């Protein structure tokens, strides 16, 4: 008697039900899978589905949803990670921008001129040694203070063509606000700015006279 081939031994109809052998209840195909098995048998020219048709449908029933679920999970995780990364980057950029903006704002006195932090930052960048504006009365100033305030007044408001002193909303520009840091009223007109420049020229003249006497 001829020996059975290896393929014959492995034929599904020759093997015991693995679920029954493991003590588990058999699973039945869903109505949709039964219909698919019938259609598969019909295409093969069989009047009804055999074990192979049913096994194929049972196998596809397990694999397809699993593959779809994995794909869906991967997509969901990728989307969540991208969203989280984007949110983190935006938050970090926002903090950095806010910190930078806050730093710049802290260097400028909203009323005019630079703050102590602003003068320090300016010195670090350009190596200059800026000092606060002179706010004393002319009679109380030293010659050096007269020279400093007079020089500032002429440089800022004595130039041939003055930049705008007010913006489009009618608010004073940084040029105009500089007067506040030197104890002068903030000019909104060219005439007011020229008045400060004239005061600066007088201070410089007094400084030169004091220097000549010394």
Biotite code that builds the C-alpha atoms (Angstrom):
import biotite.structure as struc

atoms = struc.array([
    struc.Atom([0.000, 0.000, 0.000], chain_id="A", res_id=1, res_name="UNK", atom_name="CA", element="C"),
    struc.Atom([1.414, 3.371, -1.046], chain_id="A", res_id=2, res_name="UNK", atom_name="CA", element="C"),
    struc.Atom([2.381, 5.774, 1.725], chain_id="A", res_id=3, res_name="UNK", atom_name="CA", element="C"),
    struc.Atom([0.354, 8.967, 2.102], chain_id="A", res_id=4, res_name="UNK", atom_name="CA", element="C"),
    struc.Atom([2.036, 12.105, 0.835], chain_id="A", res_id=5, res_name="UNK", atom_name="CA", element="C"),
    struc.Atom([3.012, 14.970, 3.128], chain_id="A", res_id=6, res_name="UNK", atom_name="CA", element="C"),
    struc.Atom([0.380, 17.251, 1.557], chain_id="A", res_id=7, res_name="UNK", atom_name="CA", element="C"),
    struc.Atom([-2.312, 14.638, 2.164], chain_id="A", res_id=8, res_name="UNK", atom_name="CA", element="C"),
    struc.Atom([-1.382, 14.472, 5.807], chain_id="A", res_id=9, res_name="UNK", atom_name="CA", element="C"),
    struc.Atom([-1.693, 18.254, 6.062], chain_id="A", res_id=10, res_name="UNK", atom_name="CA", element="C"),
    struc.Atom([-5.008, 18.487, 4.214], chain_id="A", res_id=11, res_name="UNK", atom_name="CA", element="C"),
    struc.Atom([-7.522, 20.382, 6.390], chain_id="A", res_id=12, res_name="UNK", atom_name="CA", element="C"),
    struc.Atom([-10.139, 17.675, 6.150], chain_id="A", res_id=13, res_name="UNK", atom_name="CA", element="C"),
    struc.Atom([-7.588, 15.222, 7.511], chain_id="A", res_id=14, res_name="UNK", atom_name="CA", element="C"),
    struc.Atom([-6.806, 17.300, 10.594], chain_id="A", res_id=15, res_name="UNK", atom_name="CA", element="C"),
    struc.Atom([-8.951, 17.438, 13.758], chain_id="A", res_id=16, res_name="UNK", atom_name="CA", element="C"),
    struc.Atom([-10.660, 20.713, 14.623], chain_id="A", res_id=17, res_name="UNK", atom_name="CA", element="C"),
    struc.Atom([-7.983, 22.711, 16.508], chain_id="A", res_id=18, res_name="UNK", atom_name="CA", element="C"),
    struc.Atom([-10.574, 24.583, 18.575], chain_id="A", res_id=19, res_name="UNK", atom_name="CA", element="C"),
    struc.Atom([-12.298, 21.376, 19.624], chain_id="A", res_id=20, res_name="UNK", atom_name="CA", element="C"),
    struc.Atom([-8.937, 19.847, 20.527], chain_id="A", res_id=21, res_name="UNK", atom_name="CA", element="C"),
    struc.Atom([-8.126, 22.935, 22.638], chain_id="A", res_id=22, res_name="UNK", atom_name="CA", element="C"),
    struc.Atom([-11.485, 22.681, 24.397], chain_id="A", res_id=23, res_name="UNK", atom_name="CA", element="C"),
    struc.Atom([-12.859, 25.844, 22.800], chain_id="A", res_id=24, res_name="UNK", atom_name="CA", element="C"),
    struc.Atom([-16.230, 26.339, 21.172], chain_id="A", res_id=25, res_name="UNK", atom_name="CA", element="C"),
    struc.Atom([-16.319, 26.514, 17.390], chain_id="A", res_id=26, res_name="UNK", atom_name="CA", element="C"),
    struc.Atom([-16.945, 29.875, 15.795], chain_id="A", res_id=27, res_name="UNK", atom_name="CA", element="C"),
    struc.Atom([-19.527, 30.318, 13.062], chain_id="A", res_id=28, res_name="UNK", atom_name="CA", element="C"),
    struc.Atom([-19.283, 32.511, 10.015], chain_id="A", res_id=29, res_name="UNK", atom_name="CA", element="C"),
    struc.Atom([-21.323, 35.659, 9.907], chain_id="A", res_id=30, res_name="UNK", atom_name="CA", element="C"),
    struc.Atom([-24.197, 35.831, 7.368], chain_id="A", res_id=31, res_name="UNK", atom_name="CA", element="C"),
    struc.Atom([-22.035, 38.096, 5.178], chain_id="A", res_id=32, res_name="UNK", atom_name="CA", element="C"),
    struc.Atom([-19.127, 35.602, 5.213], chain_id="A", res_id=33, res_name="UNK", atom_name="CA", element="C"),
    struc.Atom([-21.484, 32.701, 4.463], chain_id="A", res_id=34, res_name="UNK", atom_name="CA", element="C"),
    struc.Atom([-22.771, 34.575, 1.428], chain_id="A", res_id=35, res_name="UNK", atom_name="CA", element="C"),
    struc.Atom([-19.168, 35.249, 0.347], chain_id="A", res_id=36, res_name="UNK", atom_name="CA", element="C"),
    struc.Atom([-18.298, 31.551, 0.742], chain_id="A", res_id=37, res_name="UNK", atom_name="CA", element="C"),
    struc.Atom([-21.316, 30.600, -1.411], chain_id="A", res_id=38, res_name="UNK", atom_name="CA", element="C"),
    struc.Atom([-20.267, 33.096, -4.065], chain_id="A", res_id=39, res_name="UNK", atom_name="CA", element="C"),
    struc.Atom([-16.714, 31.679, -4.021], chain_id="A", res_id=40, res_name="UNK", atom_name="CA", element="C"),
    struc.Atom([-18.059, 28.131, -4.489], chain_id="A", res_id=41, res_name="UNK", atom_name="CA", element="C"),
    struc.Atom([-20.322, 29.252, -7.330], chain_id="A", res_id=42, res_name="UNK", atom_name="CA", element="C"),
    struc.Atom([-17.371, 30.852, -9.146], chain_id="A", res_id=43, res_name="UNK", atom_name="CA", element="C"),
    struc.Atom([-15.481, 27.558, -8.821], chain_id="A", res_id=44, res_name="UNK", atom_name="CA", element="C"),
    struc.Atom([-18.450, 25.628, -10.269], chain_id="A", res_id=45, res_name="UNK", atom_name="CA", element="C"),
    struc.Atom([-19.534, 24.027, -6.996], chain_id="A", res_id=46, res_name="UNK", atom_name="CA", element="C"),
    struc.Atom([-23.202, 23.983, -5.933], chain_id="A", res_id=47, res_name="UNK", atom_name="CA", element="C"),
    struc.Atom([-22.351, 24.741, -2.292], chain_id="A", res_id=48, res_name="UNK", atom_name="CA", element="C"),
    struc.Atom([-19.260, 25.871, -0.376], chain_id="A", res_id=49, res_name="UNK", atom_name="CA", element="C"),
    struc.Atom([-16.789, 23.273, 0.878], chain_id="A", res_id=50, res_name="UNK", atom_name="CA", element="C"),
    struc.Atom([-14.404, 23.353, 3.843], chain_id="A", res_id=51, res_name="UNK", atom_name="CA", element="C"),
    struc.Atom([-11.778, 25.298, 1.911], chain_id="A", res_id=52, res_name="UNK", atom_name="CA", element="C"),
    struc.Atom([-14.288, 28.048, 0.995], chain_id="A", res_id=53, res_name="UNK", atom_name="CA", element="C"),
    struc.Atom([-15.385, 28.341, 4.599], chain_id="A", res_id=54, res_name="UNK", atom_name="CA", element="C"),
    struc.Atom([-11.794, 28.371, 5.871], chain_id="A", res_id=55, res_name="UNK", atom_name="CA", element="C"),
    struc.Atom([-10.844, 31.070, 3.393], chain_id="A", res_id=56, res_name="UNK", atom_name="CA", element="C"),
    struc.Atom([-13.735, 33.238, 4.517], chain_id="A", res_id=57, res_name="UNK", atom_name="CA", element="C"),
    struc.Atom([-12.954, 32.618, 8.198], chain_id="A", res_id=58, res_name="UNK", atom_name="CA", element="C"),
    struc.Atom([-9.304, 33.550, 7.625], chain_id="A", res_id=59, res_name="UNK", atom_name="CA", element="C"),
    struc.Atom([-10.187, 36.730, 5.740], chain_id="A", res_id=60, res_name="UNK", atom_name="CA", element="C"),
    struc.Atom([-12.664, 37.624, 8.469], chain_id="A", res_id=61, res_name="UNK", atom_name="CA", element="C"),
    struc.Atom([-9.811, 37.622, 10.991], chain_id="A", res_id=62, res_name="UNK", atom_name="CA", element="C"),
    struc.Atom([-7.080, 39.274, 8.938], chain_id="A", res_id=63, res_name="UNK", atom_name="CA", element="C"),
    struc.Atom([-8.867, 42.138, 7.241], chain_id="A", res_id=64, res_name="UNK", atom_name="CA", element="C"),
    struc.Atom([-10.299, 43.828, 10.333], chain_id="A", res_id=65, res_name="UNK", atom_name="CA", element="C"),
    struc.Atom([-6.964, 43.346, 12.131], chain_id="A", res_id=66, res_name="UNK", atom_name="CA", element="C"),
    struc.Atom([-5.056, 44.961, 9.275], chain_id="A", res_id=67, res_name="UNK", atom_name="CA", element="C"),
    struc.Atom([-7.594, 47.762, 9.081], chain_id="A", res_id=68, res_name="UNK", atom_name="CA", element="C"),
    struc.Atom([-7.495, 48.288, 12.850], chain_id="A", res_id=69, res_name="UNK", atom_name="CA", element="C"),
    struc.Atom([-3.669, 48.457, 12.871], chain_id="A", res_id=70, res_name="UNK", atom_name="CA", element="C"),
    struc.Atom([-3.693, 50.942, 10.010], chain_id="A", res_id=71, res_name="UNK", atom_name="CA", element="C"),
    struc.Atom([-6.316, 53.033, 11.767], chain_id="A", res_id=72, res_name="UNK", atom_name="CA", element="C"),
    struc.Atom([-4.386, 52.935, 15.067], chain_id="A", res_id=73, res_name="UNK", atom_name="CA", element="C"),
    struc.Atom([-1.110, 53.922, 13.381], chain_id="A", res_id=74, res_name="UNK", atom_name="CA", element="C"),
    struc.Atom([-2.858, 56.789, 11.619], chain_id="A", res_id=75, res_name="UNK", atom_name="CA", element="C"),
    struc.Atom([-4.507, 57.918, 14.862], chain_id="A", res_id=76, res_name="UNK", atom_name="CA", element="C"),
    struc.Atom([-1.223, 57.789, 16.817], chain_id="A", res_id=77, res_name="UNK", atom_name="CA", element="C"),
    struc.Atom([0.631, 59.651, 14.043], chain_id="A", res_id=78, res_name="UNK", atom_name="CA", element="C"),
    struc.Atom([-2.063, 62.333, 13.958], chain_id="A", res_id=79, res_name="UNK", atom_name="CA", element="C"),
    struc.Atom([-2.040, 62.670, 17.745], chain_id="A", res_id=80, res_name="UNK", atom_name="CA", element="C"),
    struc.Atom([1.786, 62.867, 17.827], chain_id="A", res_id=81, res_name="UNK", atom_name="CA", element="C"),
    struc.Atom([1.871, 65.470, 15.049], chain_id="A", res_id=82, res_name="UNK", atom_name="CA", element="C"),
    struc.Atom([-0.797, 67.537, 16.776], chain_id="A", res_id=83, res_name="UNK", atom_name="CA", element="C"),
    struc.Atom([1.025, 67.284, 20.106], chain_id="A", res_id=84, res_name="UNK", atom_name="CA", element="C"),
    struc.Atom([4.364, 68.236, 18.536], chain_id="A", res_id=85, res_name="UNK", atom_name="CA", element="C"),
    struc.Atom([2.802, 71.166, 16.680], chain_id="A", res_id=86, res_name="UNK", atom_name="CA", element="C"),
    struc.Atom([1.118, 72.367, 19.870], chain_id="A", res_id=87, res_name="UNK", atom_name="CA", element="C"),
    struc.Atom([4.370, 72.047, 21.831], chain_id="A", res_id=88, res_name="UNK", atom_name="CA", element="C"),
    struc.Atom([6.333, 73.900, 19.130], chain_id="A", res_id=89, res_name="UNK", atom_name="CA", element="C"),
    struc.Atom([3.722, 76.654, 18.943], chain_id="A", res_id=90, res_name="UNK", atom_name="CA", element="C"),
    struc.Atom([3.711, 77.006, 22.720], chain_id="A", res_id=91, res_name="UNK", atom_name="CA", element="C"),
    struc.Atom([7.508, 77.155, 22.820], chain_id="A", res_id=92, res_name="UNK", atom_name="CA", element="C"),
    struc.Atom([7.629, 79.704, 19.974], chain_id="A", res_id=93, res_name="UNK", atom_name="CA", element="C"),
    struc.Atom([4.910, 81.761, 21.667], chain_id="A", res_id=94, res_name="UNK", atom_name="CA", element="C"),
    struc.Atom([6.814, 81.814, 24.941], chain_id="A", res_id=95, res_name="UNK", atom_name="CA", element="C"),
    struc.Atom([10.045, 82.734, 23.168], chain_id="A", res_id=96, res_name="UNK", atom_name="CA", element="C"),
    struc.Atom([8.350, 85.528, 21.217], chain_id="A", res_id=97, res_name="UNK", atom_name="CA", element="C"),
    struc.Atom([6.582, 86.802, 24.348], chain_id="A", res_id=98, res_name="UNK", atom_name="CA", element="C"),
    struc.Atom([9.835, 86.745, 26.285], chain_id="A", res_id=99, res_name="UNK", atom_name="CA", element="C"),
    struc.Atom([11.642, 88.595, 23.494], chain_id="A", res_id=100, res_name="UNK", atom_name="CA", element="C"),
    struc.Atom([8.826, 91.128, 23.178], chain_id="A", res_id=101, res_name="UNK", atom_name="CA", element="C"),
    struc.Atom([8.682, 91.565, 26.946], chain_id="A", res_id=102, res_name="UNK", atom_name="CA", element="C"),
    struc.Atom([12.448, 92.083, 27.030], chain_id="A", res_id=103, res_name="UNK", atom_name="CA", element="C"),
    struc.Atom([12.268, 94.795, 24.370], chain_id="A", res_id=104, res_name="UNK", atom_name="CA", element="C"),
    struc.Atom([9.354, 96.477, 26.119], chain_id="A", res_id=105, res_name="UNK", atom_name="CA", element="C"),
    struc.Atom([11.256, 96.456, 29.427], chain_id="A", res_id=106, res_name="UNK", atom_name="CA", element="C"),
    struc.Atom([14.189, 98.263, 27.779], chain_id="A", res_id=107, res_name="UNK", atom_name="CA", element="C"),
    struc.Atom([11.999, 101.192, 26.710], chain_id="A", res_id=108, res_name="UNK", atom_name="CA", element="C"),
    struc.Atom([10.267, 103.491, 29.158], chain_id="A", res_id=109, res_name="UNK", atom_name="CA", element="C"),
    struc.Atom([6.649, 103.849, 27.955], chain_id="A", res_id=110, res_name="UNK", atom_name="CA", element="C"),
    struc.Atom([6.766, 107.522, 28.972], chain_id="A", res_id=111, res_name="UNK", atom_name="CA", element="C"),
    struc.Atom([9.905, 108.127, 26.921], chain_id="A", res_id=112, res_name="UNK", atom_name="CA", element="C"),
    struc.Atom([13.597, 107.246, 26.745], chain_id="A", res_id=113, res_name="UNK", atom_name="CA", element="C"),
    struc.Atom([15.284, 104.072, 27.982], chain_id="A", res_id=114, res_name="UNK", atom_name="CA", element="C"),
    struc.Atom([15.012, 102.281, 31.294], chain_id="A", res_id=115, res_name="UNK", atom_name="CA", element="C"),
    struc.Atom([18.071, 101.259, 33.329], chain_id="A", res_id=116, res_name="UNK", atom_name="CA", element="C"),
    struc.Atom([17.807, 97.811, 31.690], chain_id="A", res_id=117, res_name="UNK", atom_name="CA", element="C"),
    struc.Atom([17.642, 99.462, 28.272], chain_id="A", res_id=118, res_name="UNK", atom_name="CA", element="C"),
    struc.Atom([20.784, 101.511, 28.891], chain_id="A", res_id=119, res_name="UNK", atom_name="CA", element="C"),
    struc.Atom([22.561, 98.390, 30.093], chain_id="A", res_id=120, res_name="UNK", atom_name="CA", element="C"),
    struc.Atom([21.511, 96.432, 26.994], chain_id="A", res_id=121, res_name="UNK", atom_name="CA", element="C"),
    struc.Atom([22.576, 99.298, 24.731], chain_id="A", res_id=122, res_name="UNK", atom_name="CA", element="C"),
    struc.Atom([25.988, 99.411, 26.432], chain_id="A", res_id=123, res_name="UNK", atom_name="CA", element="C"),
    struc.Atom([26.376, 95.660, 25.957], chain_id="A", res_id=124, res_name="UNK", atom_name="CA", element="C"),
    struc.Atom([25.528, 95.842, 22.245], chain_id="A", res_id=125, res_name="UNK", atom_name="CA", element="C"),
    struc.Atom([27.426, 99.005, 21.253], chain_id="A", res_id=126, res_name="UNK", atom_name="CA", element="C"),
    struc.Atom([29.806, 99.610, 24.142], chain_id="A", res_id=127, res_name="UNK", atom_name="CA", element="C"),
    struc.Atom([28.370, 103.070, 24.835], chain_id="A", res_id=128, res_name="UNK", atom_name="CA", element="C"),
    struc.Atom([27.777, 104.420, 28.357], chain_id="A", res_id=129, res_name="UNK", atom_name="CA", element="C"),
    struc.Atom([24.360, 106.049, 28.326], chain_id="A", res_id=130, res_name="UNK", atom_name="CA", element="C"),
    struc.Atom([23.136, 108.004, 31.336], chain_id="A", res_id=131, res_name="UNK", atom_name="CA", element="C"),
    struc.Atom([19.636, 109.096, 32.404], chain_id="A", res_id=132, res_name="UNK", atom_name="CA", element="C"),
    struc.Atom([18.420, 112.421, 31.014], chain_id="A", res_id=133, res_name="UNK", atom_name="CA", element="C"),
    struc.Atom([19.119, 115.623, 32.988], chain_id="A", res_id=134, res_name="UNK", atom_name="CA", element="C"),
    struc.Atom([15.891, 116.815, 34.604], chain_id="A", res_id=135, res_name="UNK", atom_name="CA", element="C"),
    struc.Atom([17.253, 119.597, 36.810], chain_id="A", res_id=136, res_name="UNK", atom_name="CA", element="C"),
    struc.Atom([16.559, 123.304, 36.442], chain_id="A", res_id=137, res_name="UNK", atom_name="CA", element="C"),
    struc.Atom([19.178, 125.204, 34.413], chain_id="A", res_id=138, res_name="UNK", atom_name="CA", element="C"),
    struc.Atom([20.275, 127.079, 37.560], chain_id="A", res_id=139, res_name="UNK", atom_name="CA", element="C"),
    struc.Atom([21.034, 123.799, 39.341], chain_id="A", res_id=140, res_name="UNK", atom_name="CA", element="C"),
    struc.Atom([22.972, 122.149, 36.506], chain_id="A", res_id=141, res_name="UNK", atom_name="CA", element="C"),
    struc.Atom([26.702, 121.586, 36.406], chain_id="A", res_id=142, res_name="UNK", atom_name="CA", element="C"),
    struc.Atom([28.591, 122.566, 33.206], chain_id="A", res_id=143, res_name="UNK", atom_name="CA", element="C"),
    struc.Atom([28.697, 118.907, 32.185], chain_id="A", res_id=144, res_name="UNK", atom_name="CA", element="C"),
    struc.Atom([24.945, 118.556, 32.627], chain_id="A", res_id=145, res_name="UNK", atom_name="CA", element="C"),
    struc.Atom([24.381, 121.731, 30.594], chain_id="A", res_id=146, res_name="UNK", atom_name="CA", element="C"),
    struc.Atom([26.482, 120.281, 27.796], chain_id="A", res_id=147, res_name="UNK", atom_name="CA", element="C"),
    struc.Atom([24.643, 116.929, 27.897], chain_id="A", res_id=148, res_name="UNK", atom_name="CA", element="C"),
    struc.Atom([21.122, 118.371, 27.873], chain_id="A", res_id=149, res_name="UNK", atom_name="CA", element="C"),
    struc.Atom([21.974, 121.103, 25.385], chain_id="A", res_id=150, res_name="UNK", atom_name="CA", element="C"),
    struc.Atom([23.557, 118.578, 23.017], chain_id="A", res_id=151, res_name="UNK", atom_name="CA", element="C"),
    struc.Atom([20.512, 116.283, 23.273], chain_id="A", res_id=152, res_name="UNK", atom_name="CA", element="C"),
    struc.Atom([18.000, 119.101, 22.627], chain_id="A", res_id=153, res_name="UNK", atom_name="CA", element="C"),
    struc.Atom([19.828, 120.373, 19.532], chain_id="A", res_id=154, res_name="UNK", atom_name="CA", element="C"),
    struc.Atom([20.426, 116.884, 18.108], chain_id="A", res_id=155, res_name="UNK", atom_name="CA", element="C"),
    struc.Atom([16.826, 115.763, 18.559], chain_id="A", res_id=156, res_name="UNK", atom_name="CA", element="C"),
    struc.Atom([14.784, 118.884, 17.818], chain_id="A", res_id=157, res_name="UNK", atom_name="CA", element="C"),
    struc.Atom([17.215, 121.214, 16.062], chain_id="A", res_id=158, res_name="UNK", atom_name="CA", element="C"),
    struc.Atom([17.694, 119.149, 12.904], chain_id="A", res_id=159, res_name="UNK", atom_name="CA", element="C"),
    struc.Atom([16.696, 120.728, 9.587], chain_id="A", res_id=160, res_name="UNK", atom_name="CA", element="C"),
    struc.Atom([13.837, 118.293, 8.902], chain_id="A", res_id=161, res_name="UNK", atom_name="CA", element="C"),
    struc.Atom([12.053, 116.817, 11.897], chain_id="A", res_id=162, res_name="UNK", atom_name="CA", element="C"),
    struc.Atom([10.636, 113.280, 11.743], chain_id="A", res_id=163, res_name="UNK", atom_name="CA", element="C"),
    struc.Atom([6.940, 112.942, 12.742], chain_id="A", res_id=164, res_name="UNK", atom_name="CA", element="C"),
    struc.Atom([6.192, 113.918, 16.338], chain_id="A", res_id=165, res_name="UNK", atom_name="CA", element="C"),
    struc.Atom([2.781, 112.163, 16.350], chain_id="A", res_id=166, res_name="UNK", atom_name="CA", element="C"),
    struc.Atom([1.638, 108.937, 14.700], chain_id="A", res_id=167, res_name="UNK", atom_name="CA", element="C"),
    struc.Atom([-1.495, 108.268, 12.612], chain_id="A", res_id=168, res_name="UNK", atom_name="CA", element="C"),
    struc.Atom([-3.581, 107.907, 15.796], chain_id="A", res_id=169, res_name="UNK", atom_name="CA", element="C"),
    struc.Atom([-2.411, 111.263, 17.109], chain_id="A", res_id=170, res_name="UNK", atom_name="CA", element="C"),
    struc.Atom([-0.171, 109.696, 19.755], chain_id="A", res_id=171, res_name="UNK", atom_name="CA", element="C"),
    struc.Atom([3.368, 111.036, 20.366], chain_id="A", res_id=172, res_name="UNK", atom_name="CA", element="C"),
    struc.Atom([6.193, 109.106, 18.694], chain_id="A", res_id=173, res_name="UNK", atom_name="CA", element="C"),
    struc.Atom([9.305, 107.863, 20.493], chain_id="A", res_id=174, res_name="UNK", atom_name="CA", element="C"),
    struc.Atom([11.129, 110.973, 19.235], chain_id="A", res_id=175, res_name="UNK", atom_name="CA", element="C"),
    struc.Atom([8.600, 113.240, 20.950], chain_id="A", res_id=176, res_name="UNK", atom_name="CA", element="C"),
    struc.Atom([8.467, 111.096, 24.107], chain_id="A", res_id=177, res_name="UNK", atom_name="CA", element="C"),
    struc.Atom([12.224, 111.468, 24.500], chain_id="A", res_id=178, res_name="UNK", atom_name="CA", element="C"),
    struc.Atom([11.564, 114.968, 25.880], chain_id="A", res_id=179, res_name="UNK", atom_name="CA", element="C"),
    struc.Atom([9.873, 113.447, 28.935], chain_id="A", res_id=180, res_name="UNK", atom_name="CA", element="C"),
    struc.Atom([13.098, 111.640, 29.871], chain_id="A", res_id=181, res_name="UNK", atom_name="CA", element="C"),
    struc.Atom([14.865, 115.024, 29.944], chain_id="A", res_id=182, res_name="UNK", atom_name="CA", element="C"),
    struc.Atom([12.263, 116.858, 32.007], chain_id="A", res_id=183, res_name="UNK", atom_name="CA", element="C"),
    struc.Atom([10.704, 118.719, 29.075], chain_id="A", res_id=184, res_name="UNK", atom_name="CA", element="C"),
    struc.Atom([7.063, 118.780, 27.904], chain_id="A", res_id=185, res_name="UNK", atom_name="CA", element="C"),
    struc.Atom([6.410, 116.278, 25.113], chain_id="A", res_id=186, res_name="UNK", atom_name="CA", element="C"),
    struc.Atom([6.206, 118.293, 21.840], chain_id="A", res_id=187, res_name="UNK", atom_name="CA", element="C"),
    struc.Atom([3.387, 117.589, 19.408], chain_id="A", res_id=188, res_name="UNK", atom_name="CA", element="C"),
    struc.Atom([4.142, 120.398, 16.983], chain_id="A", res_id=189, res_name="UNK", atom_name="CA", element="C"),
    struc.Atom([7.279, 121.525, 15.190], chain_id="A", res_id=190, res_name="UNK", atom_name="CA", element="C"),
    struc.Atom([7.107, 124.874, 17.002], chain_id="A", res_id=191, res_name="UNK", atom_name="CA", element="C"),
    struc.Atom([7.153, 123.131, 20.408], chain_id="A", res_id=192, res_name="UNK", atom_name="CA", element="C"),
    struc.Atom([10.127, 120.983, 19.324], chain_id="A", res_id=193, res_name="UNK", atom_name="CA", element="C"),
    struc.Atom([12.044, 124.086, 18.080], chain_id="A", res_id=194, res_name="UNK", atom_name="CA", element="C"),
    struc.Atom([11.435, 125.739, 21.438], chain_id="A", res_id=195, res_name="UNK", atom_name="CA", element="C"),
    struc.Atom([13.245, 122.856, 23.185], chain_id="A", res_id=196, res_name="UNK", atom_name="CA", element="C"),
    struc.Atom([16.073, 123.070, 20.627], chain_id="A", res_id=197, res_name="UNK", atom_name="CA", element="C"),
    struc.Atom([16.450, 126.816, 21.351], chain_id="A", res_id=198, res_name="UNK", atom_name="CA", element="C"),
    struc.Atom([16.649, 126.051, 25.061], chain_id="A", res_id=199, res_name="UNK", atom_name="CA", element="C"),
    struc.Atom([19.388, 123.534, 24.268], chain_id="A", res_id=200, res_name="UNK", atom_name="CA", element="C"),
    struc.Atom([21.389, 126.155, 22.349], chain_id="A", res_id=201, res_name="UNK", atom_name="CA", element="C"),
    struc.Atom([21.233, 128.478, 25.360], chain_id="A", res_id=202, res_name="UNK", atom_name="CA", element="C"),
    struc.Atom([22.477, 125.691, 27.645], chain_id="A", res_id=203, res_name="UNK", atom_name="CA", element="C"),
    struc.Atom([25.398, 124.985, 25.316], chain_id="A", res_id=204, res_name="UNK", atom_name="CA", element="C"),
    struc.Atom([26.254, 128.702, 25.265], chain_id="A", res_id=205, res_name="UNK", atom_name="CA", element="C"),
    struc.Atom([26.246, 128.765, 29.080], chain_id="A", res_id=206, res_name="UNK", atom_name="CA", element="C"),
    struc.Atom([28.448, 125.668, 29.113], chain_id="A", res_id=207, res_name="UNK", atom_name="CA", element="C"),
    struc.Atom([31.028, 127.294, 26.817], chain_id="A", res_id=208, res_name="UNK", atom_name="CA", element="C"),
    struc.Atom([31.062, 130.480, 28.937], chain_id="A", res_id=209, res_name="UNK", atom_name="CA", element="C"),
    struc.Atom([31.577, 128.393, 32.114], chain_id="A", res_id=210, res_name="UNK", atom_name="CA", element="C"),
    struc.Atom([34.393, 126.502, 30.426], chain_id="A", res_id=211, res_name="UNK", atom_name="CA", element="C"),
    struc.Atom([36.125, 129.721, 29.353], chain_id="A", res_id=212, res_name="UNK", atom_name="CA", element="C"),
    struc.Atom([35.986, 131.082, 32.921], chain_id="A", res_id=213, res_name="UNK", atom_name="CA", element="C"),
    struc.Atom([37.457, 127.843, 34.268], chain_id="A", res_id=214, res_name="UNK", atom_name="CA", element="C"),
])
